[in-house]
């Protein structure tokens, strides 16, 4: 996006990508259909040490601007849920669109071209690459974070930032499954594959309601991926296993309607059967409903709405969709993404300490921050 915006201004632009093809993260996103933006994008959907930093770029390149580009190329798309827009067909169409716009703007894109080192003089920047030395007036770092190293992710962008005097805020995996260990894993590991269509994951005052999935190593699903960006080891994590009902009221109503039914069978109408049975095996005494007092059923309902989950860590960068932290925004212009320390140096996208929620927000930050830099570089 940065290259397109700069190329349209008549700038000579060269994109260097060490991967063997462009847009690998785009290609694999959204199950191969690319969740390319979110209609509800606001600065509140991003984590950063400076929560105001993303405002300028997001305001000047909105989801509707990217949608206009998608429609210009006649790419069919649909809204899946919560403003998330996906291609009807393949994410390859988004990569093809961006490369087509680069070509139209006169941008050269070189893949399989690793950058070995970068230098800076009064005349600009020089990069030593696998194809020789390149000189440029401006240098835009769009290297991403550490997430999914199998796609070629490295810490090169952070190294460049430090080389030019920029601080890099501590990084960690975000939008990532959580792991359990010891007795906590033993209690749930044979539930792998069990899914709740809706669950609410909470850490402190932050909560997300979406699907939840038990895995061999812990828990995943959209609600867990979302809360993972806010959770850190040792913090209290709570789940609402039945967020769409008042479980206490529901259980009391079931006692009246089905007095002879056992609790485990009643709960199987509210939760996946295997999970209901596990709760009764480990924590609840399953008896006929008529044997429970109302107070007991309401306490049981309260527990379902405030279930403790003791996570030990995350799956790490291997499966994380994003990297939290990155180049400190204090030394960057929020309007142009240019370094305040080195004129002509820009940092955009995931390498910067701006991380979006799950659901197309990180792509929108990539488009917006890239456009902001491309308009002035």
N, C-alpha and C positions, 0 to 999 in steps of 0.2 A: 504493500500500500504506500509506503514511503517512497519507493522507487517510482511508482506510477505518478504520484503527486509531483515529485521533483522533475520527472521526465516531461510531464505536461507543461512545465514552465520553461522548457528548452534546455534544461541542464543535461550534461552528459553523465549518465548513471551506469555504474557497474555493480551488480549484485554477486557476491562471492558466497557460495554455499558448499560446505565440505561434504554434504550428503550427496548420494549418487542421483537423487531426484529432488525436485523442488516440492515444498509443501507436505512433507511426510506426516506432520502432526495433523494437518488438515485432512489428509487422506484417511487417517484412522479414526478421526473423531466422529462421535455420534453413531457408532456402529457402522461407519462407512458412508453415512449420509450427511455428516457435517452440520452440527448445530451452530450455524454461522453467526447468529446474533440473538438478542432477546429484546422484545418490544418494550419491556419494563425497565430497561437499563437506567439506573441512576447512580450517582457517586456512592450512595449507601450500600450498593451491592459489592463494594470492594473493601479489602483490608489493606491498610498501609499505616506506617508510623505517622504519616500526614494525611488524614482522611480527606482533606480539601484538595490535594494535589491533582486528582483525576478530573476535577470539575471542568476545567477549561477545555481540555481536549475532547472530553465526552460531549460537551455542549456544542462544539463546533463541527463534530462529525458524528451524527446520530445513527441509530439503527436504520432510520428511513433513508439515509444517504446510501448505506450499503445495500439496502433492499432495492433502491433505484438502479444500482449497478447490476444486481442479480436479474432484475426484470429486463434491463437493457439487453442482457445476453439470453433472454428467454429461458431462464432456468426455473423450472417448476418447483414450488416449495409449499410447505404447510406448517401450521402452528400445532405443535404436539400438545403442549400444556404450559401454563404459566408464562406465556409469551415466547416460548422457545421455538425458533424457526429452523426447520430442517429441509434439506433437499428432498424432493420426491424420489429422485433416482440416486445418483452417486455423488460423493464428495469430490470425485475427479472433476466434476463440472466446475466447482469453485476454483480449483487449482488451474484448470484450463482457462477460466475467465480471467484470473489474475495474470497469468502468463500472457494471455492475449492482450490485456491492457498494457502490460509492460512493453510488448512488441510494438504496439501502436504508439507508445510514448518514446520509442527509440531506446529503451533500456536493454542493456546486455545482461544476461543471466548466465553465470558460469557455475555449473554443479561439479562435484568431485574436485573441488578446488580449495584445499585446506590453506588457512592463513597461519603462517609459522610465527610471525612476529610483526609488530606495528611500531613505527617510529613517528616522530613529530618534529618539524622544524618551523622556522618562520614562514616557509613557503607552503606549508600544509602537511599532509600525512603521506607516509609511504608504507605499504604493506608488502612483506615478503611472502609470496604464495607459492603453491606447487607449480604454478605456471609462470613464475617470474615476479618481478617487482612492479607494483602499481602505485602511481602517485595521484593524489586527489586533494582538492581544496577542503572538502568536508568528509568526515567519517561518521557513519551511523551504525551503531552497534545494536543488532537485532538478533542476538544469539540465543534468546530464550533462557530457560533455567536448567536445572539438573534432572527434571522429570523425564522418565522413560529413556534411560540411556541406550536402550536397544535401537532407538530411532536416531541416535547420534548426539544426544544431549551431553554437554560438557560444561565446565565452569569457566570457559575461555572468556566470556563476557565480563565476569567478575574480575578475572585477572587483568583485563584491559582497564577496567574501571580503577582498580588499585594502582596500576601503572601510571595513570594520569592523575593520581592524587584524590580519587573519589573514595568515600567510605562505602562499605558494603554491609548492609544489615544482615544479621544471622539468618541463614536459610534453613528451611525444613520442608518436608513433604506436605502438600495440601491436596484436598479433594482425593483422599486416599482411604482404603479400607483400614479398619482398626483390628488389632490382633489381641487375643486373649492368651493367657498362659496358666500353667498349673491347674489347680482345681476349678478355676473359672472356665478354662478351655474344656476340661473334662465334662463339665455340666452341659455344654452346648455342642461339642464337636460333631456328634452323630446327628445333629439337626441340619447339617450342611445341605443346602438346597431349599430349605424351608423359607418362604417369603411372606411378609406382611405387606399387603397393598398400601397400607397407611400406618405409619408409626411416627411418633414425635421424639426426636433426640434433643436433649437439653444439656447445656453447660452454662452455669450461671444464669444470666438473663437472656442468653441467646438460645433460640430453639428453631428447629426446622421440621416440618411435617412432610413426609414423602414415604416412598417404599423403603423396606428394610429386608436384608437378605442375610441369613446365617451361612457362614462358609466353614471350611475345614479348619481355618486358623482363627476365625473370629466373626466379625460382622461387616457387612458392606451394604450397598444400596444407596439411593440418593440421599436419604436423611442422614446416613452415617458419613457419606462423603462430604456433605455440606458441613456437618458439625466438626469434622476432623480438622478443618482449618482453624477452629477456635479452641479445640481441646489440646491439652498437653499432658504427658504422663503424670499421674498423681492427682489430676483434677477430677472432681466428682462429675460423673456422667450418668444421666437418668433417661429412661425411656418411658414414653406413654405408649403402651401396647395396644390401646383401644381408644385413640383420640377422637373418634367420631361418635362415641356414645358415653353416657354416664354409666360406667360399669356397675356401680353400686345399685342404682335404680333398676338397671337391666337385670341384675342377678336377683333382686328382690321380686321383680315381676316374674322371673322364671320359676322361682320357688312356688309362687302361687299357681302358675300355669302347669308346672311339671314337678310336682312334689316328690315323685318316686324316681326321677332321673338323677343319676350320679353327677356330681359337679364336673368331672372330667368330660362327660358327654355334653353337658350344657355349655361349658367353656369352648368346646369344639365348634359351636355355632358362632362364637365371637372371634376366635383365634384359629389359626391353622391347627388341625387335629394333633399333629405330632408335638407341637409346642404346648398345647393345652395338656396333653398327657404328661409331658416332661415337667411342667409346672406342678401338676398334682403329685407326681412321683417324688419330686425334690423338695417342694416347699408347702404345698397345700395338701390337706387330708381330704381325699375324695370320698364323700358320703352322699347318700340321697339328700336332695335339696331340702326336704322337710325337716332334716336334723340340724339345719343351720339357723341360728338366730339372725334377725335382721342386722344387728350390730356386727356380727361376724361377716356377713356378706358385704356390708358397706366397707369394712376394713379391707376385705379382699379386693374390692373394687378400687379402693384408694391405692393399694399396692400395684395393681395393674397400670394405674395412671402415673406411678412414680417408681418404676422398676430400676434398681441400681445395676449398672453394668460396669464391672471392673476391668477396663482395658489395660493392657500392658504396654502397648506401643502401636505403631502403624506398619503397613506393608512397605513403607519407605519409597524412595524415588523410583524403584522398579515399576510400580504400578500407579504412582501418583500422577494425577492429571496436570497439576501445576506445582510450582515452587514458591513458597512464601518467602518474604524477605527479598533481598537483592540490592541493587544500587540505590543508595540513600537519595531521596528526592530533595533534600535540603540544598544540594549543590546543582540542581537542575531547574530550568525554567519550565513552569507548568504550561506555559503558552506554546513553547516551541520545542521542548524536550532537550534544548541545548545545554551543554555543560556551562556552569558559571565559572569554571576554573580554566577550561581550555576552549577558546573560540573554535567553532567548526566541528566540535565533537558532540555527538548526540547519542542518547540511549532511549530505546523504545521497547514496548512490549513487555514480555515476562521477565526480562533481565532487570527491570526496574522494580522497586519495592511497591508494587501495586498488584494485588491478586484478587480476581473476581470469584464470585460464587459459581456453582455448577449451573449450567444452563445457557451457554452462549455468551456470557459476560466477558470471558477472557478473550474470545475472538474480537468482541466489540472494542475492548481496550487496545488490542493489537491494531485494528483498523484506525481507531481514533488517534492513538499516540503516533502511529506511522504517518498518518495524514498531517498531523500537526508539525512534525519534523520535515516532511516532504514539501510543505508549503514555503519553507524558509531556507532549507539547507542549500 
